[in-house]
Amino acid sequence: MTLFGVVDAAVSNYSTKSTYYSALANPFLVAPIGVKQSQTALTNSGYNTSRIGFRGTEDLGGGLAASFWLEAPISNDDGAKGISDFSRRSTVSLSGGFGEVRLGRDYTPTFWNDTVFDPFGTNGVGTNLFATINSNLSTAVGPGSPVSKTDNYYRASNSIGYFLPPNLGGFYGQIQYALHENTKSSGLPESPSTKGRYIGGRFGYANGPIDVAAAYGQSTAADSVTFDKFSLITGSQDRKISTFNLGASYDFGPVKLFGEVSRVKDKNETGASSSFVNPLTLQSVPYFATTSQSDKYNGYLLGVTVPVGPGLIRASYSTVKFKNGAPLSVEDALLGGNRDASANKLAIGYVHNLSKRTALYATVARIRIKDGQNNPGVMGATTGGSPGYLDAAKNLGWAPRTATGYDIGIRHAF
């Protein structure tokens, strides 16, 4: 058995700015240019996520091996969280010439591309917008779990995974299916609910300086049906988040380039019972109406790392555009209002390696949001910490505009 871990601590600063975009929302308000919120804190996981774990492998003979991996997050900045759970990863697997079958809580195939092809590895203020906005989306619409609100984006519980063997000339791949584990009731239509289910896969090629991979996954965020006392359907919802991404990196030696494109679709189908009055009979006629809305979050990332002596310069630019899939309202049609939103992020940092296990680092990042009022809960990306944006529901006319952050810290691995 091997004990391993990372202890990472940083002095971090986070700030956000909300701006007033519409005098029509509150014509009596004399608004300032913007409202800024900020925080300076001692944090963890600015370069690598702080963690502690145990892993081991047993040789079963005949080319077979059994292994386990238990990994827990730790908050070394305040000591509040130690080995209280293994929510980062908890798996057991059987491997051989056929590949590996892995059971338990593990990373999703679609998240792997977001982190592998990010120069900052989805850590600290430099984390790319794909990770931030997809995390916001999962938190906002589900499915969530008792373990984490972002489940089925970063990780999936109750998963069954298969990994191709490593001796395929550089080709690699995996598929994953996460059970929803909902209870089935006999005689009840549409039972069981599939909320919480995830299915996805990732396939790529890595050889020498090149690495390229494509991934697809679908998470069931909602799946429900409601009935009246006569067992007639009165409402329904089927919501699925589908993700496709393609990433690549190439190491030229003096510089390593990264790139990724991401396409996310949030499809929400709802139904509700209603009725209308027949003008001939003046009697109420019941019917079941369904609506469908598909919002899209599309973007790309460009990144670079440059070795400088014992150090490494890192930089990335990521952007995400939100396309509102709701039916066009009469007001939008007449006034031509923009219903979409976009965000872009620039991050740059430096890592100075004191040894193979210890490094000093500094990162600074800036986010700019356009038309954030159209989807503040998801597109209101921040660099981390507690500062958020003014709640648009309570503060009419305000929208998320910019966010800035920096990390200055030390990381030690063991």
MARMAR-886197 format. One line per field, with one value per residue (C-alpha): x, z, y; residue in one letter. Coordinates in steps of 0.5 Angstrom, whole numbers, plus 500, padded with zeros to 3 digits. Example, Ala and Ser with C-alpha at 12.3 -4.5 7.8 and 13.67 -1.06 7.14 Angstrom:
BEGIN
x 525,527
z 516,514
y 491,498
r a,s
//
This chain:
BEGIN
x 500,502,501,501,498,499,499,498,497,496,495,489,485,478,474,468,464,457,454,448,445,438,435,428,429,429,428,429,435,441,446,454,458,459,459,465,466,473,476,483,484,489,487,489,489,492,497,495,489,490,489,491,490,492,493,495,496,496,499,494,498,497,497,492,492,487,488,484,485,482,483,480,480,484,483,490,489,484,484,477,477,481,480,473,471,474,470,476,476,474,475,477,479,481,486,490,491,484,484,482,475,474,468,466,467,471,472,468,471,469,472,479,479,478,483,489,489,488,495,493,490,483,486,486,484,487,482,479,472,469,470,467,461,460,460,455,451,451,450,444,440,442,443,447,448,449,457,457,452,457,457,456,461,467,466,461,459,456,460,462,468,472,479,483,490,496,499,495,501,499,491,487,480,475,467,463,456,454,448,442,440,433,428,423,415,411,405,408,409,416,419,424,427,433,436,443,445,451,454,460,467,473,478,485,492,498,505,511,510,503,496,489,483,475,470,462,458,451,448,441,439,432,427,420,413,407,400,393,389,386,393,393,399,399,406,413,420,426,433,439,446,450,457,462,469,476,482,490,497,503,510,515,520,521,514,508,501,494,487,480,473,467,460,455,447,442,436,430,423,417,410,403,396,391,385,381,373,370,366,361,359,362,365,372,377,383,390,397,402,409,415,422,428,435,440,448,454,460,467,474,481,488,494,501,507,514,520,525,530,527,521,515,511,503,498,491,485,478,471,464,458,451,446,439,434,428,422,422,418,413,417,424,421,419,425,430,433,439,438,445,451,459,465,472,478,485,490,498,502,509,511,518,520,525,525,521,516,516,514,513,507,504,498,493,487,481,474,470,462,458,450,451,444,441,444,447,447,451,455,457,463,468,476,474,473,466,465,459,455,449,443,439,433,433,437,434,438,444,449,455,461,468,472,479,484,491,494,501,503,507,506,509,507,509
z 500,498,502,498,498,497,502,498,501,498,500,495,493,490,487,483,480,478,474,473,466,465,468,466,472,477,474,481,483,482,481,482,476,479,486,488,493,495,499,501,505,506,502,499,492,488,484,486,490,497,499,502,499,500,494,493,488,489,483,482,477,470,468,473,478,483,486,490,490,496,496,501,500,506,508,510,511,517,518,518,513,514,512,513,506,500,495,491,489,492,487,486,480,476,471,466,458,457,460,467,470,475,480,485,485,479,475,469,462,459,465,464,457,461,466,462,456,461,463,470,471,473,480,483,480,473,472,465,464,462,469,472,468,468,475,476,471,475,481,478,475,478,479,485,490,498,496,492,488,482,481,474,472,476,478,478,484,483,477,473,468,463,461,454,456,455,450,444,440,444,443,450,452,457,458,464,466,473,476,478,484,484,487,482,484,481,477,477,470,468,475,476,475,472,475,477,471,467,461,457,454,452,447,444,442,445,443,444,444,442,446,443,445,444,450,450,456,458,465,467,471,472,471,474,473,478,478,481,486,480,478,472,470,471,470,468,467,463,463,460,460,454,453,447,448,444,446,444,446,443,446,442,447,449,449,450,446,449,446,447,444,448,447,452,451,457,454,459,457,461,461,465,464,462,459,454,453,447,444,441,448,453,456,459,455,458,455,456,454,453,452,450,451,449,452,449,452,447,448,446,450,448,453,453,458,457,461,464,468,474,473,468,465,464,461,458,455,455,453,453,449,452,447,450,447,450,445,443,447,444,448,445,438,438,442,439,446,447,450,450,454,454,458,457,462,461,466,467,472,474,478,481,483,489,488,485,490,493,488,489,485,483,478,476,472,470,467,463,462,457,458,464,467,462,466,472,476,470,467,473,473,479,480,487,494,497,493,488,484,486,486,480,483,489,485,479,473,476,472,473,470,472,476,478,483,485,488,491,495,496,494,497,495,498
y 500,507,513,520,527,534,540,547,553,560,567,569,575,575,580,581,587,588,594,597,595,598,604,601,596,602,609,612,609,613,608,608,605,599,595,591,585,583,578,576,569,564,558,551,548,554,550,542,540,539,531,525,518,511,506,499,493,486,481,476,472,470,478,480,485,488,495,500,508,512,519,525,532,536,544,545,552,552,544,544,538,532,524,525,522,519,524,525,518,511,505,498,495,489,489,485,484,486,493,495,495,500,501,506,514,517,522,523,522,529,532,529,533,540,539,535,540,546,549,550,544,546,549,556,562,560,555,555,557,551,548,554,555,547,547,553,549,543,546,550,545,538,532,534,528,528,528,534,539,538,531,528,534,533,526,521,516,509,508,502,504,500,503,500,497,501,497,500,504,510,509,510,510,509,508,510,508,511,508,513,508,510,506,503,502,497,499,506,509,512,509,509,516,516,522,522,517,519,515,517,516,518,516,519,518,520,519,523,530,530,528,529,526,527,526,525,525,525,527,526,532,531,526,526,525,528,525,527,522,519,517,521,525,532,534,532,534,530,534,532,536,533,535,534,536,535,537,537,539,539,539,543,543,550,551,547,549,547,547,545,546,545,544,543,543,543,540,541,538,539,538,540,538,544,545,549,551,548,554,549,545,550,544,544,539,537,536,535,540,539,545,544,548,547,552,552,553,553,555,554,555,556,555,555,553,555,552,557,554,551,554,554,560,558,562,561,564,561,563,561,563,562,561,562,556,559,561,568,572,578,583,580,580,587,590,586,585,580,574,571,572,571,571,570,569,571,567,568,565,562,556,555,548,548,540,535,535,543,549,556,559,565,566,572,572,576,575,579,578,581,581,577,579,574,568,570,564,560,565,569,566,568,566,563,565,568,574,573,578,582,578,580,577,582,588,589,592,589,584,580,584,582,578,578,574,572,566,566,560,554,546,540,533,527
r m,t,l,f,g,v,v,d,a,a,v,s,n,y,s,t,k,s,t,y,y,s,a,l,a,n,p,f,l,v,a,p,i,g,v,k,q,s,q,t,a,l,t,n,s,g,y,n,t,s,r,i,g,f,r,g,t,e,d,l,g,g,g,l,a,a,s,f,w,l,e,a,p,i,s,n,d,d,g,a,k,g,i,s,d,f,s,r,r,s,t,v,s,l,s,g,g,f,g,e,v,r,l,g,r,d,y,t,p,t,f,w,n,d,t,v,f,d,p,f,g,t,n,g,v,g,t,n,l,f,a,t,i,n,s,n,l,s,t,a,v,g,p,g,s,p,v,s,k,t,d,n,y,y,r,a,s,n,s,i,g,y,f,l,p,p,n,l,g,g,f,y,g,q,i,q,y,a,l,h,e,n,t,k,s,s,g,l,p,e,s,p,s,t,k,g,r,y,i,g,g,r,f,g,y,a,n,g,p,i,d,v,a,a,a,y,g,q,s,t,a,a,d,s,v,t,f,d,k,f,s,l,i,t,g,s,q,d,r,k,i,s,t,f,n,l,g,a,s,y,d,f,g,p,v,k,l,f,g,e,v,s,r,v,k,d,k,n,e,t,g,a,s,s,s,f,v,n,p,l,t,l,q,s,v,p,y,f,a,t,t,s,q,s,d,k,y,n,g,y,l,l,g,v,t,v,p,v,g,p,g,l,i,r,a,s,y,s,t,v,k,f,k,n,g,a,p,l,s,v,e,d,a,l,l,g,g,n,r,d,a,s,a,n,k,l,a,i,g,y,v,h,n,l,s,k,r,t,a,l,y,a,t,v,a,r,i,r,i,k,d,g,q,n,n,p,g,v,m,g,a,t,t,g,g,s,p,g,y,l,d,a,a,k,n,l,g,w,a,p,r,t,a,t,g,y,d,i,g,i,r,h,a,f
//
